[in-house]
């Protein structure tokens, strides 16, 4: 009897151990594929600044780049679109997503598919806009401005960018080449990324005025946005703007009214006009969302960039200079013909309504700057 008991006990113990192992393995697998049961790890934070062309995204990108805890890249997906300039935006979404996925993990080898042999820091689009790439360990010296950065750092290898990426607590990419959230779901579900989305929008009438100033710089991008369709020159800008407005409407609607569980707490809408009116307050809120603390140096930089006398000329299309931000954001009201404003309001009606931009019914109403066209508060 005793021998029989010992055999059963050993057998039972083995079964319990095996059962426990199976449970542990199943839980580990389930946690890895289920966003409901995988809490993001504390530590490194990844931010996607999601916007569209001429919406103030270059300025907002610099707000992040100026912070000493941030590794910033400006539009790495530019390389994908240049390499595939005869394709359409829909086809390129996955390639852009996969590029960001690798870069967020500080794996810059993915860039070899889009850059010349033996790429350097200077091979990256607008690389000198990144404070992190103009400082050690990416560069041997910390450069005071873009001109010095170009001179001192351009020969550094791309491996230096990987080294720099790994030491910062926050990795931020600015992108204008996503038109929906769904292609980003795999990144948002990756428990190792802790990805958050800052969605920057701007009044489409102001966007149009800015696009007209730099239309020749956006020709290739516009063709990709329009899926290479043959559209007349007179209609092209309106069709592009319509696609952009619809994308903002779709992204905001999905994030606010029909969000998947893994997006909870990871999406923030920002209207550029709110930032221009109350820069420090609004940017503090964005920093808080991103897990960053405002510094006196960054606050001083913000005040300088938003309280200047500059109006923003055509040749400053992609340059961050000191401007009167509030006046620049309203410039379209005195510059754009009312006929164009009416057409923009037609193609962007749904997005404007949802995002809190009031339409104007006459040229007189358009030019009366005492009439506020921004619905106060969050949309």
C-alpha positions as CSV (number, residue, x, y, z in Angstrom):
1,X,0.0,0.0,0.0
2,X,2.8,2.4,0.9
3,X,4.6,1.8,-2.4
4,X,1.3,2.4,-4.4
5,X,0.7,5.7,-2.5
6,X,4.2,6.9,-3.3
7,X,3.8,6.3,-7.0
8,X,0.4,8.1,-7.0
9,X,1.8,11.0,-5.1
10,X,4.7,11.4,-7.5
11,X,2.4,11.1,-10.5
12,X,0.0,13.7,-9.0
13,X,2.9,16.1,-8.2
14,X,4.2,15.8,-11.7
15,X,0.8,16.4,-13.2
16,X,0.4,19.5,-11.0
17,X,3.8,20.8,-12.1
18,X,3.0,20.2,-15.8
19,X,-0.4,21.8,-15.4
20,X,1.1,24.8,-13.8
21,X,3.7,25.1,-16.5
22,X,1.0,25.0,-19.1
23,X,-1.0,27.7,-17.3
24,X,2.1,29.9,-17.1
25,X,2.9,29.4,-20.8
26,X,-0.6,30.1,-21.8
27,X,-0.8,33.3,-19.7
28,X,2.5,34.5,-21.2
29,X,1.3,33.9,-24.7
30,X,-2.1,35.5,-24.0
31,X,-0.5,38.5,-22.4
32,X,1.7,39.0,-25.4
33,X,-1.2,39.1,-27.9
34,X,-3.9,40.6,-25.8
35,X,-3.9,44.4,-25.3
36,X,-6.3,44.0,-22.4
37,X,-3.9,42.1,-20.3
38,X,-0.5,43.7,-21.1
39,X,0.3,46.9,-19.2
40,X,3.0,49.0,-20.9
41,X,6.3,48.9,-19.1
42,X,7.5,51.9,-17.1
43,X,10.5,53.7,-18.5
44,X,11.0,54.6,-22.2
45,X,8.1,56.4,-23.8
46,X,7.4,56.6,-27.6
47,X,5.4,59.5,-29.0
48,X,4.0,59.9,-32.5
49,X,3.3,63.5,-33.4
50,X,0.6,62.9,-36.1
51,X,-0.4,65.7,-38.3
52,X,-0.5,67.0,-41.9
53,X,1.5,69.4,-44.0
54,X,1.4,73.1,-43.1
55,X,-0.4,72.5,-39.8
56,X,2.3,73.8,-37.4
57,X,3.8,70.4,-37.0
58,X,7.4,71.5,-37.6
59,X,7.1,74.0,-34.7
60,X,5.4,71.3,-32.5
61,X,8.2,68.9,-33.4
62,X,10.7,71.4,-32.2
63,X,8.8,71.8,-28.9
64,X,9.7,68.1,-28.3
65,X,13.2,68.3,-29.8
66,X,14.2,71.2,-27.5
67,X,13.5,69.0,-24.4
68,X,16.7,67.4,-23.0
69,X,15.0,64.0,-22.5
70,X,13.8,63.6,-26.1
71,X,15.3,61.9,-29.1
72,X,13.5,63.5,-32.0
73,X,13.3,62.7,-35.8
74,X,11.4,64.8,-38.3
75,X,9.3,62.7,-40.8
76,X,11.5,59.6,-41.3
77,X,8.7,58.3,-43.6
78,X,9.7,61.0,-46.1
79,X,12.3,58.5,-47.3
80,X,9.7,55.9,-48.0
81,X,7.6,58.3,-50.1
82,X,10.7,59.5,-52.0
83,X,11.8,56.0,-52.8
84,X,8.2,55.1,-53.9
85,X,7.2,58.4,-55.4
86,X,5.0,56.8,-58.1
87,X,2.9,54.9,-55.6
88,X,-0.2,55.9,-53.6
89,X,-0.5,56.7,-49.9
90,X,-2.7,53.7,-49.2
91,X,-0.1,51.2,-50.5
92,X,2.7,52.9,-48.5
93,X,0.9,52.9,-45.1
94,X,2.3,49.5,-44.0
95,X,5.9,50.3,-45.2
96,X,5.8,53.6,-43.2
97,X,4.4,51.8,-40.2
98,X,7.1,49.1,-40.3
99,X,9.8,51.7,-40.7
100,X,8.6,53.6,-37.6
101,X,8.4,50.3,-35.7
102,X,12.1,49.6,-36.2
103,X,13.2,53.1,-35.6
104,X,11.2,53.3,-32.3
105,X,13.3,50.3,-31.2
106,X,16.4,52.3,-32.2
107,X,17.2,49.9,-35.1
108,X,18.4,52.2,-37.9
109,X,19.4,49.3,-40.2
110,X,15.9,49.6,-41.7
111,X,17.0,52.8,-43.3
112,X,19.5,51.0,-45.5
113,X,16.6,50.2,-47.9
114,X,16.0,53.9,-48.5
115,X,19.5,55.5,-48.1
116,X,22.7,55.4,-50.2
117,X,25.5,53.0,-49.3
118,X,27.3,53.8,-46.0
119,X,24.7,56.4,-44.9
120,X,25.6,59.1,-42.5
121,X,23.6,61.3,-40.1
122,X,23.3,63.8,-42.9
123,X,21.5,61.2,-45.0
124,X,18.4,61.5,-42.8
125,X,15.7,64.0,-43.8
126,X,16.0,67.3,-41.9
127,X,18.4,65.6,-39.4
128,X,19.9,68.8,-38.1
129,X,16.4,69.7,-36.7
130,X,17.1,67.1,-34.0
131,X,18.9,68.4,-31.0
132,X,19.7,64.9,-30.1
133,X,21.5,64.3,-33.4
134,X,23.5,67.5,-32.9
135,X,24.7,66.5,-29.4
136,X,26.9,63.6,-28.0
137,X,26.9,60.7,-28.5
138,X,25.5,61.3,-32.0
139,X,28.0,64.1,-32.5
140,X,31.3,64.7,-30.8
141,X,30.3,68.2,-29.8
142,X,27.0,69.9,-28.9
143,X,26.1,72.3,-31.7
144,X,24.5,75.6,-30.8
145,X,22.5,75.9,-34.1
146,X,21.7,74.1,-37.3
147,X,24.5,75.7,-39.3
148,X,27.1,74.5,-36.7
149,X,25.5,71.1,-36.6
150,X,25.8,70.7,-40.3
151,X,29.4,71.6,-40.1
152,X,30.4,69.5,-37.1
153,X,28.2,66.5,-37.3
154,X,27.3,65.6,-40.9
155,X,30.1,63.0,-41.3
156,X,29.0,60.8,-38.3
157,X,27.7,57.4,-39.1
158,X,24.1,56.2,-38.7
159,X,25.3,54.0,-35.9
160,X,25.7,57.1,-33.8
161,X,22.0,57.8,-34.2
162,X,21.2,54.4,-32.8
163,X,23.5,55.0,-29.8
164,X,21.8,58.3,-29.2
165,X,18.3,56.9,-29.5
166,X,19.0,54.3,-26.8
167,X,20.0,56.8,-24.1
168,X,16.9,59.1,-24.1
169,X,13.8,58.3,-22.1
170,X,11.5,59.6,-24.8
171,X,11.6,58.9,-28.6
172,X,9.4,61.3,-30.7
173,X,8.8,61.1,-34.4
174,X,6.8,63.7,-36.3
175,X,4.8,62.3,-39.3
176,X,2.4,63.7,-41.9
177,X,1.9,60.5,-43.9
178,X,-0.8,58.6,-42.0
179,X,-4.4,59.0,-42.9
180,X,-6.0,56.6,-40.5
181,X,-5.2,55.0,-37.1
182,X,-5.8,51.4,-38.1
183,X,-2.4,50.9,-39.6
184,X,-0.9,52.0,-36.3
185,X,-2.7,49.4,-34.2
186,X,0.2,46.9,-34.1
187,X,2.5,49.6,-32.7
188,X,-0.1,50.7,-30.1
189,X,-0.5,47.1,-29.1
190,X,3.2,46.4,-28.7
191,X,3.8,46.3,-24.9
192,X,7.4,47.3,-25.4
193,X,6.7,50.6,-27.1
194,X,4.2,52.4,-24.7
195,X,3.3,54.4,-27.8
196,X,1.2,57.6,-27.4
197,X,-0.3,59.7,-30.2
198,X,-0.4,63.5,-30.3
199,X,-2.8,64.5,-33.1
200,X,-2.2,68.0,-34.3
201,X,-4.9,69.7,-36.4
202,X,-5.2,73.2,-37.9
203,X,-8.0,75.3,-39.5
204,X,-8.1,74.0,-43.1
205,X,-8.4,77.6,-44.4
206,X,-5.1,78.4,-42.8
207,X,-3.6,75.2,-44.1
208,X,-4.7,76.1,-47.6
209,X,-3.1,79.6,-47.4
210,X,0.1,78.0,-46.2
211,X,0.0,75.3,-48.9
212,X,-0.4,77.9,-51.6
213,X,2.8,79.6,-50.4
214,X,4.8,76.3,-50.7
215,X,2.8,74.4,-53.4
216,X,5.8,73.6,-55.6
217,X,7.5,71.9,-52.6
218,X,4.5,69.6,-52.0
219,X,3.9,68.5,-55.6
220,X,5.2,65.0,-55.2
221,X,3.5,64.4,-51.9
222,X,0.2,65.7,-53.3
223,X,0.4,63.2,-56.2
224,X,0.9,60.4,-53.6
225,X,-2.0,61.7,-51.5
226,X,-4.2,61.6,-54.6
227,X,-3.1,58.1,-55.4
228,X,-1.6,59.4,-58.7
229,X,-5.0,60.2,-60.1
230,X,-5.1,62.8,-62.9
231,X,-6.6,65.9,-61.3
232,X,-6.7,69.3,-62.8
233,X,-4.4,72.0,-61.4
234,X,-7.4,74.1,-60.4
235,X,-8.9,71.2,-58.3
236,X,-5.7,69.5,-57.0
237,X,-5.2,71.6,-53.8
238,X,-8.9,71.2,-52.9
239,X,-8.8,67.4,-53.4
240,X,-5.7,67.1,-51.3
241,X,-7.2,69.2,-48.6
242,X,-10.4,67.2,-48.7
243,X,-8.4,64.0,-48.2
244,X,-6.5,65.6,-45.3
245,X,-9.7,66.9,-43.6
246,X,-11.4,63.5,-44.0
247,X,-8.3,61.8,-42.4
248,X,-8.4,64.1,-39.4
249,X,-12.2,63.4,-39.1
250,X,-11.6,59.7,-39.3
251,X,-8.7,59.6,-36.8
252,X,-10.4,61.8,-34.3
253,X,-13.7,60.0,-34.6
254,X,-12.1,56.6,-34.2
255,X,-10.0,57.7,-31.2
256,X,-12.8,59.5,-29.3
257,X,-16.1,57.8,-30.3
258,X,-15.0,54.3,-31.1
259,X,-11.6,53.7,-29.5
260,X,-10.2,50.2,-29.1
261,X,-9.2,49.4,-25.5
262,X,-5.5,49.7,-26.2
263,X,-5.9,53.3,-27.2
264,X,-7.3,54.4,-23.9
265,X,-5.2,57.2,-22.4
266,X,-2.8,57.2,-25.4
267,X,-4.4,59.8,-27.7
268,X,-4.5,63.6,-27.4
269,X,-6.0,66.0,-29.9
270,X,-4.3,69.4,-30.2
271,X,-5.6,72.3,-32.2
272,X,-2.8,74.6,-33.4
273,X,-4.9,77.7,-32.8
274,X,-5.2,76.8,-29.1
275,X,-1.4,76.6,-28.9
276,X,-0.9,80.0,-30.6
277,X,-3.3,81.6,-28.1
278,X,-1.9,80.1,-24.9
279,X,1.5,78.6,-25.8
280,X,2.9,77.8,-22.4
281,X,-0.3,76.5,-21.0
282,X,-1.2,74.3,-23.9
283,X,2.4,73.0,-24.4
284,X,2.6,72.2,-20.7
285,X,-0.5,70.1,-21.1
286,X,1.1,68.2,-24.0
287,X,4.3,67.7,-22.0
288,X,2.2,66.3,-19.2
289,X,0.5,63.9,-21.5
290,X,3.8,62.7,-22.8
291,X,5.3,62.3,-19.4
292,X,7.7,65.3,-19.7
293,X,8.4,68.2,-17.4
294,X,8.7,71.7,-18.7
295,X,12.1,73.3,-18.2
296,X,12.8,77.0,-17.9
297,X,15.0,76.8,-21.1
298,X,12.2,75.3,-23.2
299,X,9.7,77.8,-21.8
300,X,11.9,80.6,-22.8
301,X,12.4,79.2,-26.3
302,X,8.6,78.8,-26.6
303,X,8.0,82.4,-25.7
304,X,10.7,83.6,-28.1
305,X,9.3,81.6,-31.0
306,X,5.6,82.6,-30.5
307,X,6.0,86.3,-29.6
308,X,8.2,87.6,-32.4
309,X,7.5,90.1,-35.1
310,X,7.8,87.7,-38.0
311,X,4.7,86.9,-40.2
312,X,6.1,83.8,-41.9
313,X,7.2,84.2,-45.6
314,X,7.0,81.6,-48.4
315,X,10.8,80.9,-48.1
316,X,10.3,80.1,-44.4
317,X,7.9,77.2,-45.2
318,X,9.9,74.6,-43.3
319,X,11.9,76.9,-41.1
320,X,11.2,77.6,-37.5
321,X,11.7,81.4,-36.8
322,X,10.4,83.8,-34.2
323,X,6.9,84.9,-35.2
324,X,3.7,86.4,-33.8
325,X,2.0,83.0,-33.7
326,X,-1.5,84.4,-32.9
327,X,-1.4,86.8,-35.9
328,X,0.1,84.1,-38.3
329,X,-2.7,81.7,-37.4
330,X,-5.3,84.3,-38.5
331,X,-3.5,85.5,-41.6
332,X,-5.7,83.6,-44.0
333,X,-8.7,85.8,-43.1
334,X,-7.2,88.8,-44.9
335,X,-5.2,87.0,-47.6
336,X,-7.5,84.3,-49.0
337,X,-10.2,85.3,-51.4
338,X,-13.7,84.5,-50.0
339,X,-14.5,82.3,-53.0
340,X,-11.6,80.0,-52.0
341,X,-12.7,80.1,-48.4
342,X,-16.3,79.0,-49.4
343,X,-14.9,76.1,-51.4
344,X,-12.6,75.0,-48.5
345,X,-15.6,75.1,-46.2
346,X,-17.5,72.8,-48.6
347,X,-14.8,70.1,-48.9
348,X,-14.0,70.2,-45.2
349,X,-17.4,70.8,-43.7
350,X,-17.6,67.7,-41.5
351,X,-14.1,68.0,-40.1
352,X,-14.5,71.7,-39.3
353,X,-17.7,71.1,-37.5
354,X,-16.4,68.2,-35.4
355,X,-13.0,69.9,-34.6
356,X,-14.5,73.2,-33.6
357,X,-13.9,75.6,-36.5
358,X,-16.7,78.0,-37.3
359,X,-17.5,78.7,-41.0
360,X,-18.0,82.3,-42.3
361,X,-20.9,83.2,-44.5
362,X,-19.6,86.4,-46.1
363,X,-16.4,88.2,-47.0
364,X,-17.2,90.8,-44.3
365,X,-17.6,88.1,-41.6
366,X,-14.3,86.6,-42.8
367,X,-12.3,89.8,-42.4
368,X,-13.8,90.9,-39.1
369,X,-11.1,89.6,-36.8
370,X,-13.2,90.5,-33.7
371,X,-15.4,87.5,-34.6
372,X,-13.9,84.4,-33.1
373,X,-14.0,81.4,-35.4
374,X,-12.6,78.9,-32.9
375,X,-15.1,77.1,-30.7
376,X,-13.7,77.4,-27.2
377,X,-12.6,74.3,-25.2
378,X,-11.9,70.8,-26.5
379,X,-14.0,69.7,-29.5
